[in-house]
Amino acid sequence: MHDALTSLLDDLRLQLVPGDGATWLRGQGLNLRLEPAELDRFEAQAAADPEALRARFASMASHAGGLPSWIVARSGVRLLLARAEDASDAVMHLPLSDAASALLTHCDPDETLITWLGAAVLDRWNQTVEELAEAAQTNLDRLLEAATLQVDEVRGHRIGMLESASAYKASLILAPGLRAKVEPVLGWPIHAVAPCRDFLLLFADEEAIPALAPAVMAEYDGSAHPVSNEVFRIDDEGIQAIGRYADAP
């Protein structure tokens, strides 16, 4: 299976590594999780247009293996809200709940390549985990500041949506400036649902939770980048999962 792709990757000193319920593309500084659909697409391209795919992987490896210096890379370090199963010893992360984790990542300015960061970058950049986390939170605050908070009513409940085209949209619940952004409009503490990377709803009223179930589960089940079907409570103490839609009778 994936013979053409494996042969192409061997030439580039890259490999597909099964593990943690996923397939990872590793080598030359790369540490990327590949979904089954992505694997199939790469295999088809390896058979149809191997040189184009070779160039793409070579570019990815060049980026990962030659991450910029810290003074340049700092602005691209961010926390990514992801499934707990996406976290492993190979990726620096912070567990948030049974289903979700925050991963330390680096992205290019266009967010076309998101690299999950392992501990090896600490020596390369001469930084600590705490310094990377601080930079990641600062960068999320910048994204949050640029996002517009829209409010709609769903079955009589005020529901907030952060308008952002970023792949880190759901991750904005990890931004330290979230309270200042939402409290004047929605109140505080708040609740959040983040079923996938690019879908986030915020609300203060717990009674809104059942009304959001259809939308949350549709996004969670249909997304290529699902995160969690949990409901989070966010207050001054942090983020806590208070339940999940899958557990509803």
C-alpha positions in Angstrom: 0.0 0.0 0.0 1.3 3.5 -0.9 4.2 1.9 -2.8 4.8 4.8 -5.2 4.7 7.3 -2.4 7.0 5.3 -0.2 9.6 5.0 -3.0 9.5 8.7 -3.6 9.9 9.5 0.1 12.8 7.1 0.4 14.7 9.1 -2.2 14.1 12.2 -0.1 15.1 10.5 3.2 11.6 10.8 4.5 9.4 8.0 5.8 5.8 7.2 6.8 5.6 6.1 10.4 2.4 4.5 11.8 1.7 5.4 15.4 -0.6 7.1 17.9 -3.6 6.1 15.7 -2.2 8.0 12.7 0.4 8.0 10.0 3.2 10.5 10.4 5.6 11.9 7.8 9.0 12.2 9.4 12.6 12.9 8.5 14.6 16.0 7.5 13.0 17.9 10.4 9.4 17.0 9.4 7.0 15.7 11.9 3.5 15.9 10.3 0.4 14.0 10.9 -1.3 12.8 7.7 -5.0 11.9 7.5 -6.0 8.9 5.4 -7.5 11.1 2.7 -4.2 13.0 2.5 -2.2 9.7 2.2 -4.4 8.5 -0.7 -4.1 11.9 -2.4 -0.3 11.8 -2.2 -0.2 8.3 -3.4 -2.3 9.2 -6.4 0.0 12.1 -7.2 3.1 10.0 -6.7 1.9 7.8 -9.5 0.6 10.5 -11.8 3.1 13.3 -11.3 6.0 12.2 -9.1 8.2 15.2 -9.9 5.7 17.7 -8.8 5.2 15.9 -5.5 8.9 15.4 -5.1 9.3 19.2 -5.3 6.6 19.8 -2.8 8.0 17.4 -0.2 11.5 18.8 -0.8 10.2 22.3 -0.1 8.4 21.1 3.1 11.6 19.4 4.3 13.7 22.4 3.5 11.3 24.6 5.6 11.2 22.1 8.5 14.9 21.2 8.5 15.9 24.8 8.2 13.5 26.5 10.5 14.4 30.2 10.6 16.4 31.7 13.5 14.4 32.4 16.7 14.2 36.1 16.0 12.4 35.3 12.7 10.5 32.2 13.9 9.1 33.8 17.0 6.2 35.5 15.2 5.1 32.1 13.7 5.0 30.1 17.0 1.4 29.4 18.1 -0.6 27.1 20.2 -2.9 24.8 18.1 -6.1 23.4 19.6 -6.1 19.7 18.5 -7.3 16.3 19.5 -5.7 14.7 22.5 -4.8 11.7 20.3 -2.7 14.1 18.1 -0.4 14.8 21.1 2.5 12.5 21.6 6.0 12.5 23.2 7.3 13.7 19.8 5.3 17.0 20.1 5.4 19.5 22.8 1.9 19.9 24.1 -0.4 20.8 27.0 -3.3 18.5 27.8 -6.6 20.4 28.2 -9.2 17.6 28.6 -9.8 13.9 27.8 -10.3 14.9 24.1 -8.3 18.0 23.5 -4.7 19.3 23.8 -2.8 22.4 22.9 0.2 21.7 20.6 3.2 24.0 20.2 3.5 24.7 16.5 5.2 27.0 14.0 3.5 28.2 10.8 4.7 30.2 7.8 3.1 33.7 7.3 0.4 32.2 4.9 -0.3 29.3 7.2 0.3 26.9 4.3 2.7 24.8 6.4 2.1 24.1 10.1 4.9 22.3 11.8 4.3 20.6 15.1 7.3 21.3 17.3 9.4 18.7 19.1 11.8 19.3 21.9 14.8 19.4 19.4 13.8 23.0 18.5 14.6 24.2 22.0 18.3 23.6 21.4 18.1 25.0 17.9 16.5 28.2 19.1 18.2 28.3 22.5 14.8 28.8 24.1 12.9 27.1 26.9 9.4 25.5 26.6 8.1 28.4 28.7 9.6 31.0 26.3 8.0 29.2 23.3 4.6 29.1 25.1 4.8 32.8 26.0 5.5 33.6 22.3 2.7 31.4 21.2 0.2 33.1 23.5 1.4 36.5 22.4 0.8 35.5 18.7 -2.6 34.2 19.5 -3.5 37.5 21.1 -2.5 39.2 17.9 -4.8 36.9 15.9 -7.6 37.5 18.5 -7.2 41.3 18.2 -7.6 41.1 14.5 -10.7 38.9 14.7 -14.2 40.5 14.7 -16.7 39.2 17.4 -20.1 38.7 15.8 -23.2 37.9 17.9 -26.3 36.1 16.7 -29.3 34.6 18.4 -29.9 30.9 18.3 -33.2 29.8 19.9 -33.2 32.9 22.1 -29.5 32.5 23.2 -26.8 35.0 22.3 -24.0 33.1 20.5 -20.7 34.7 19.7 -18.6 33.9 16.7 -15.0 35.1 16.0 -14.6 36.0 12.4 -11.2 34.8 11.3 -9.8 33.0 8.3 -6.9 31.6 10.3 -6.4 27.8 10.8 -6.0 28.8 14.4 -9.5 30.1 14.8 -10.6 27.5 17.4 -7.3 28.0 19.1 -8.3 31.5 20.0 -9.9 30.2 23.2 -6.3 29.7 24.4 -5.4 33.4 23.9 -4.8 35.3 27.2 -6.7 38.3 25.9 -10.0 36.3 25.4 -11.7 37.8 28.5 -11.0 41.4 27.4 -12.4 40.6 23.9 -15.6 38.9 24.9 -16.7 40.1 28.3 -18.1 43.5 27.1 -20.3 41.7 24.6 -21.1 38.2 26.0 -20.1 38.5 29.7 -17.7 36.3 31.7 -17.2 33.4 32.4 -18.2 32.0 29.1 -18.6 28.6 27.4 -17.1 27.5 24.1 -17.5 24.7 21.6 -14.7 24.0 19.1 -15.6 20.9 17.1 -12.9 21.6 14.5 -10.0 24.0 13.7 -12.1 26.6 11.9 -15.3 26.5 13.9 -15.8 28.2 17.3 -18.9 29.4 19.2 -18.9 31.3 22.5 -21.7 31.9 24.9 -22.4 32.7 28.5 -25.7 30.8 29.0 -25.4 27.1 29.8 -29.0 26.6 28.6 -27.7 27.2 25.1 -25.8 23.9 25.1 -28.5 21.6 23.8 -29.5 24.1 21.0 -26.0 23.9 19.6 -25.8 20.1 19.4 -26.7 19.7 15.8 -24.3 22.3 14.5 -21.4 21.1 16.7 -21.8 17.4 15.8 -22.2 18.2 12.1 -18.9 20.1 12.1 -17.1 17.5 14.3 -18.2 14.5 12.2 -17.6 16.2 8.9 -14.4 18.1 9.3 -11.0 17.0 8.1 -9.5 18.6 11.2 -11.8 17.7 14.1 -10.9 18.8 17.6 -13.4 18.0 20.3 -17.2 17.4 20.8 -16.8 18.7 24.4 -18.3 21.9 25.9 -15.6 24.0 27.6 -16.1 26.5 30.5 -13.6 29.3 30.4 -13.0 31.5 33.4 -10.1 33.1 35.3 -8.9 29.7 36.4 -8.5 28.4 32.9 -10.3 26.0 30.5 -12.3 23.0 31.7 -14.4 20.5 29.8 -17.8 20.2 31.5 -19.4 17.6 29.2 -19.5 16.3 25.7 -22.3 15.9 23.2 -21.5 12.3 22.5 -22.4 11.4 26.2 -25.9 12.9 25.9 -28.6 10.3 26.2 
